[in-house]
Amino acid sequence: MNNFNGKVLFLDRSDINTDEIIPAKYLTEISKEALKPFCLEDLKVEGFNPKTDIAGKTAIVTRANFGCGSSREHAPWALEVNGITIVVAEGFARIFRQNMYNCGMIATELKAEEIDEVFKTFAGLETELSVDMAAGTLSFRAVKNGAVSEKKYSFKLGEFESALVSAGGWVAYAAANY
């Protein structure tokens, strides 16, 4: 199973499409690792620099409809090879979400008001996310001027999605079950 605990990258925008996650011109690369330097390179979000802001992050918190556009597994692969294993959003494009689970990664939704609260409380701070799969909780934590801010939210995965994530993705799940 992937590690889902770590630092958060905040992308305050809706409708981030798969071409912004990994531009189509790189889809001919023959390894996942070859996608690494190009992840989110065409994404336009105020204050975001893909060359400096992705390294060391495990999670993305964003707005609605993440992963829309062309269906391609390359989008979660580009995130995966950069160490990003969980995306928390108001909603996802259906195929992108399934591709995340197929790769053993988490795509989970919070309500719009919960995403607003996460942005208001933590964006701009070095924020850590802890995921408790068994309890179904996301715990955010940051320190500002010596004061600790913490918030916990519940999330749910379907039985099959949880099995894929626990197995480490579709290939490992299929090897163990078929």
N, C-alpha and C positions, 0 to 999 in steps of 0.2 A: 504494500500500500504506500502511496505517495505521502510525503510530508505536507501537511496543510497549514502548519504553524509558521508564522514569520511576519515580515514587514509588509505593509500595505502600500500599493500604488493607487492613488485616487485619480480617476479620469472623469471629470464632471461634464459629461455629455451623453446624450441619448443617441441611438442609431449608429453606433460604431460598427462598421461593416467588416466583412472578412477581408476585403481588399485593403482596408486600413490596418487590419491586424497583420496580414502578410500580403504585400502587393503581388498581383498575378504574374508579373514578370519573373518571379522567383519559383514558380510552381514546377519548373523543369529540374530543379535541384534534386539530386537522387538520395540525399540523406537529410534527416531531420536537423542534424547539427549545422548543415549548410544554411539553414533558415535563420539561425540565431542572430546574426548582426542586422537583419532587416526587419525584425519584429517591430511593428507599430511605426515604422519610419515615415509613412505618409499620413499618420494621424495628426490632425490639427486640433489641439486643445490648449487653451491659454495656459502658459506656464509649464507645459510639458515638453521635455526634450528626450527623445527616445535613446539618444546616445549616452545620457547620464542618469536617467531616472528609472530605468528598468532593473539594472544590476542590483542584486541583493533582495529583490522583492519576491514574495511568495504568493501574494494575493492582489487582486484588482477589485476595487469597489467602484461601481459606475452606475449609470442611470438605466433607462429602458431600452429594450430591443438590441442588446449586445449580440454581436455575431450575425447580424442580418446580411443580406446580399447573397453572393454565390455560395453554394454549399461546397465546402472543401475541408478535408481533414487537416490540411496544412495550417489552418488557423490555430486550432488547439496545439498542434505540434510546435508552431513557432513560440507559443506561450510556454509550453512544457520545456523546451530546450533552454529557455531563459529562466527556468526555476519557478515559473508561475503555475501553480497547481489548483488554484481556486479562484473563481470569479463570482462576486456577489453583486447582484443587480436587481433592478425592479422587474426585469423580464429579459428573456432571450429569444432569439430565433430558434425554432424547434430543432432544425437539423444541427445547428451549432451546439446546442445543449446536449443532444445525443452523442455528438462527436466527442465532447468533453468527457462524458461518462465512458464512452468506448475506449478512451485513452487513460482511464482510471483517475480522472480529474473531477473536481466538483464545480458545477454551475448551479448556484442556488439563489433563490429569490427572497427578497425582503419586500415588505410593503413600501410604497412610495414615501410615506411619512417616516418610516424607519430609515430608509436610505437618506432622506433629508437630515434626520437627526445625526446619522453617522457622519455625513459631510460637515454639518455645523459643529459637531463636537471634535472631530479628529482631522479633517483635511488641513494640510499645512503643517501638521505635527508628525514626528516620527512615531507611527502607530504600529502596534503589534496585534496580530490576530491569532487567537487560539481556537482550534476547532475540536470539539468533543463529538465524535461520530456517534458514540453510544447514547449520549444524552441529547443529541441533536441541537447543540448550541454553538453559536459563534460569539466569542468574547473579544472585544476590542479594548485596547489599553494604550494610553499615552500619558506622558508627563509634560506639563507646561508650567514654567516658573515654580517648580517644586511641588505643584499640585497634581495628583493623579486623577485622570478621568478614565472610568471604566463603564462599559455598557455590554449587556449580554442580550442576544436575540435567539429565538428558536428558529430552527429550519427543519424541513422534512425532505427526505429523499424517498422515492418509491422503492419497493422491495428489490426490484431488478436493478435499478440504478445504484442502490446501496451495495448490492452484490458485485456489480462491475467495479465500483470504486474500491471496495475491500479487496478484490482480487488483484487490482492493479491494472485493470482494463479488460477489453473484450478478449484478446488473445489468451491471457492467463486464465480468464474465466472459462473460455471454451476448452482449453487444455485440461482443466480440472473437472469439467462437467459433461463433456461429450466424448 
